Amino acid sequence: MAGRTLKKSATAISDTLRRTFSSKTWEHREQLHSLQEDNKFFLRKVRWQIALLAHFGFAISFGIRSNFGVAKNRMINNFTDAYGEVHEKEFFWTGTEVGMMESSFFYGYAASQIPAGVIAAKFAPNKLFMLGILFASLLNIVTAICLNFHPFTDIFVMVIQVMQGLALGVCYPAMHGVWKYWAPPLERSKLATTTFTGASVGVMVGLPASAYLVSHFSWSTPFYVFGALGIVWSILWIYVSGTSPETHGYISADEKKYITEKVGSVAVKNMTLTTLPWRDMMTSTAVWAIIICSFCRSWSFFLLLGNQLTYMKDVLHIDIKNSGLIAIFPQLGMCIVTLTSGQLSDYLRSSGKMSTEAVRKSVNTFGFTVEAVMLGCLAFVRDPVIAVTFLIIACSGAGAVLSGFNVNHFDIAPRHAPILMGIANGLGAIAGVGGIVTNSLTYQNPDGWQWVFLLAMSIDIFGIIFFLIFAKGDVLPWAREPEKEETFNEFVRRMSTMVRSLSRRTRTRSTDTNYDKMEEERVNSSEMKACAKSDVPVPEEGVLNETQAIGGSLEVVPEEPANKNLRTDRPEV
């Protein structure tokens, strides 16, 4: 049985690969327009200004995420700072408690994804993006203040972490909402990868910067620094960004015309939760291919984001001051590969050398395969030089997947891209609970890292296979249909009609129930008993028989006494 199943799976994968990578040239008729834009330096184009500033926004948000992962090394251990002074540990958390403190962020992060996608599709996504980072920055400062009152505020800090997750959870869906208006089809990969590499830069800069601040100042310093950076960034974003090219303040006329002609009209203003094609979305295997890959990528990314320095310290015995600098290289490699894969993907699609589906599957398979192989090697390597080399290769190769599943939302359902990103990122954020698994396996047990890396490798392999079989590159049929428009008043009227109908059915059932009860009481009453059929006298002349009247023939039957059909238990007087 198992052999036949494996054979069928291998056959399906080989057929998919043969269809995907066949030597064929594709033409994207809907994307190859004759309209051209004035040739000018890319930083003078508003969409690239938005992309770069969004890049820094993601860098700050992921720098905020890395603060706790670095600070905990000084908080829960005896720590020697950059000046040689020894500091005793201030927090007495167990491994499980540390895992709960870290994973509480992801509860809020996962919960905000789908609502954020709907809000980003209906309202101004650029403002939603700004508010998410602004609130997270303010909460980062509040976190540092509350931790000073440990252990009395531990529960409150976990609540703040959940709220911070809620705030940063809107970032990805909101930016997909921004690019829905601003990204021409053949620039989606470049603009999206430029934006989302901010996550890698945030980790690349956030880890060593946080390690430096922790070593030279205090464990709380990174929280204050990155919180202040987020507040400053929010002010700049409001000036540069815009809801759409039509409403932007200083965009040039030729760029506005170019984007609007390429993107076309975006009409989802009256969209509500009730008008979305939920059944088609959640039963689409192409959508689930994105969700599965999002979970697989999140598992490895969160693993290295929160525990990379801990791994270097416990297994490779590298000091935190040096490991913070070493952590730059994996994220730098990821940025280079991400930007390169984005440019290459758009070139292959625009030149017609490969279809969108072939490009997405190619770069996605490459990225996950490199990461899976290197993580598997890390499970058995203890030499610091070799281990760091494998870690750099793993993170660098994984950068290619951002041009795979991470922009596939625009390919299969461009109008629903924010909602799909919210669904995928929300379900993918469940991988954040892997922090509890990692801390449970590795707390005071360096050998547990072997199982951590093998588990991550297995998850990546599953993502490769699922995406190869089920991913698509064209707009799906349910995404082509226009959304059913429904205003708020129409929604209220429809809901009130449903409530009235339900209330009417409830009253009808209640009336029927009361009638049955009355009938039952009458039948069971000791005062009155129905007369047997044989006791009913034959009708006589003088009174109309009702049954006969209904049948159409009228007969006269005599009227009989009113009490003749009834008998009582009372004695006759």
Salt bridges, closest charged atoms under 4 A:
ASP15 OD1 - ARG18 NH2 2.41
GLU37 OE1 - LYS45 NZ 3.74
GLU37 OE1 - ARG47 NH2 2.67
ASP81 OD2 - HIS87 NE2 2.84
GLU102 OE2 - LYS72 NZ 3.09
ASP154 OD1 - HIS150 ND1 2.95
GLU187 OE1 - ARG47 NE 2.86
ASP254 OD1 - LYS40 NZ 3.97
GLU255 OE2 - ARG47 NH1 3.20
ASP314 OD1 - LYS313 NZ 3.28
ASP319 OD2 - LYS321 NZ 2.78
ASP346 OD1 - ARG349 NH1 3.17
GLU357 OE2 - LYS361 NZ 2.88
GLU371 OE2 - ARG297 NH1 2.81
ASP411 OD2 - ARG360 NE 2.61
GLU483 OE1 - ARG415 NH1 3.46
GLU483 OE2 - HIS416 NE2 3.83
GLU486 OE2 - ARG494 NE 2.75
GLU519 OE2 - ARG522 NH2 2.95
GLU527 OE1 - ARG570 NH2 3.08
ASP535 OD2 - ARG567 NH2 3.31
